[in-house]
Amino acid sequence: MALRSAAAVASRCLRRLIIGTSSRTLPIISQAIWDWEKLESSTNAFVSGRLFSSTSISSFIPPPLPPSAQQREKPEPSSNLFVSGLSKRTTTEKLNEAFAKFGEVVHARVVTDRVTGYSKGFGFVKYATLEDAAKGIEGMDGKFLDGWVIFAEYARPRPPPEHHSAPPHSQRPY
């Protein structure tokens, strides 16, 4: 019933759109109205048929995740937390203050832009123990800080740097 009324409203809206339309787009709009009216007449068959059938099984199978994505899903518990979703006005002191309620914070840092000095929207909090870090995640994940919802999770270890050795100066292509 809801689909039928939605189709009726849409066809009325399309008819209103025709007024003041150029002759070049008029055939396109009239085709759209015809399609909507056709949909409206077949709504009952569509709803009672394939859309809500309990016997239909989708043939879509999502592709498997690459190994790198599978590893990223659950970071190893550590005393270092990654905090994202920070406001541009959030400071290191505010971050430290908010997370100190859940345990002993060893170090907190908001990553800032070099030019403006504002937060880039993420930071790190290091707790003294793993238990405090777990309490910090539980207490602050999905909570508000400076009017923004923040997310806290265990920080992933930084990947080792890749060293790209440049060829000697005389062998560089120009």
C-alpha positions in Angstrom: 0.0 0.0 0.0 2.9 2.4 0.8 4.5 1.7 -2.5 1.3 2.4 -4.4 0.9 5.8 -2.6 4.5 6.7 -3.2 4.1 5.9 -6.9 1.0 8.1 -7.0 2.7 11.0 -5.3 5.7 10.7 -7.6 3.6 10.7 -10.8 1.8 13.8 -9.5 5.1 15.5 -8.8 6.4 14.6 -12.3 3.2 16.1 -13.8 3.8 19.4 -11.9 7.4 19.4 -13.3 6.1 19.5 -16.9 4.8 23.0 -16.4 7.5 25.4 -17.5 9.7 22.7 -19.1 11.3 23.1 -22.4 10.1 21.0 -25.4 13.4 19.1 -25.5 12.9 17.5 -22.1 9.2 17.0 -22.4 9.4 13.5 -24.0 11.8 12.4 -21.3 9.5 13.5 -18.6 6.4 12.0 -20.2 8.3 8.7 -20.5 9.1 8.9 -16.8 5.4 9.5 -16.0 4.4 6.5 -18.1 7.0 4.3 -16.4 5.7 5.4 -12.9 2.1 4.7 -13.9 3.1 1.3 -15.2 4.9 0.6 -11.9 1.9 1.8 -9.9 -0.4 -0.8 -11.7 2.0 -3.6 -11.1 2.9 -2.8 -7.5 0.7 -5.4 -5.9 2.1 -8.2 -8.0 5.7 -6.9 -7.3 5.2 -6.8 -3.5 3.4 -10.1 -3.2 5.9 -11.8 -5.6 9.6 -11.7 -5.6 10.5 -8.8 -3.4 9.3 -10.2 -0.1 9.3 -13.9 -0.9 10.9 -16.0 1.8 11.9 -18.7 -0.7 14.1 -16.5 -2.9 17.8 -16.7 -2.1 20.2 -14.1 -3.4 23.0 -15.3 -5.6 25.3 -12.4 -4.6 28.3 -13.6 -2.7 30.6 -10.9 -1.4 34.2 -11.2 -2.4 36.6 -12.5 0.3 38.5 -9.9 2.2 42.2 -9.5 1.3 44.6 -10.8 3.9 45.6 -7.2 4.9 42.0 -6.3 5.6 41.5 -9.4 7.7 44.5 -8.6 9.8 43.3 -5.0 10.3 39.9 -5.9 11.7 41.1 -6.7 15.2 44.2 -5.0 16.4 46.2 -6.6 19.2 45.4 -5.2 22.7 48.0 -2.7 23.8 48.2 0.2 26.2 48.3 2.6 23.3 44.9 3.8 21.9 44.0 5.4 18.6 41.3 8.1 19.0 39.5 9.4 15.9 36.7 11.8 15.2 38.2 14.6 17.2 37.1 18.2 16.8 39.5 20.7 15.3 39.3 22.6 18.6 40.3 19.5 20.7 43.7 20.0 22.5 46.1 17.5 24.0 45.1 18.7 27.5 41.4 18.0 26.8 42.1 14.6 25.4 44.3 13.7 28.4 41.6 15.0 30.8 38.8 13.0 29.2 40.7 9.7 29.2 42.3 10.2 32.6 38.9 9.3 34.2 39.4 5.7 33.2 42.9 5.0 34.3 46.5 6.4 34.5 47.3 8.2 31.3 51.1 8.1 30.6 50.9 10.2 27.5 48.2 11.8 25.3 48.7 13.6 22.0 46.4 15.2 19.4 48.0 15.2 16.0 47.8 18.8 14.7 48.3 20.5 11.3 51.6 22.2 11.0 50.2 25.4 9.4 47.0 26.0 11.3 47.8 24.3 14.6 44.3 22.7 14.7 43.7 19.1 15.3 43.8 16.8 12.3 40.9 14.8 13.8 42.8 12.0 15.5 45.2 11.4 18.3 46.8 8.8 20.6 46.5 8.0 24.3 48.9 5.7 26.1 47.8 4.1 29.4 50.0 2.6 32.1 48.3 -0.9 31.9 46.3 -2.9 29.4 43.4 -2.9 31.9 43.3 0.8 32.0 43.4 0.9 28.2 40.4 -1.5 28.0 38.5 0.7 30.4 39.4 3.8 28.3 38.0 2.2 25.2 34.8 1.1 27.0 34.4 4.5 28.6 35.1 6.8 25.6 34.3 4.9 22.4 31.2 6.5 20.8 31.0 9.2 23.4 31.1 13.0 22.9 34.2 15.2 23.3 34.0 18.9 22.5 30.6 18.3 20.8 31.9 15.5 18.5 31.4 11.7 18.7 34.8 10.1 19.1 36.0 6.6 18.5 38.7 4.8 20.5 40.4 1.6 19.6 43.7 -0.2 20.2 46.4 1.4 18.1 47.9 -0.7 15.4 51.7 -0.9 15.2 53.3 1.3 12.7 54.5 -0.6 9.6 58.2 -0.7 9.0 59.4 2.1 6.7 60.0 1.1 3.1 63.5 2.2 1.9 63.5 3.1 -1.8 67.1 3.5 -2.9 67.5 6.0 -5.7 69.9 5.1 -8.5 73.2 7.1 -8.5 72.9 10.6 -10.0 74.6 9.7 -13.3 72.1 6.9 -14.0 68.8 8.8 -13.4 66.6 8.9 -16.5 65.7 12.4 -17.7 
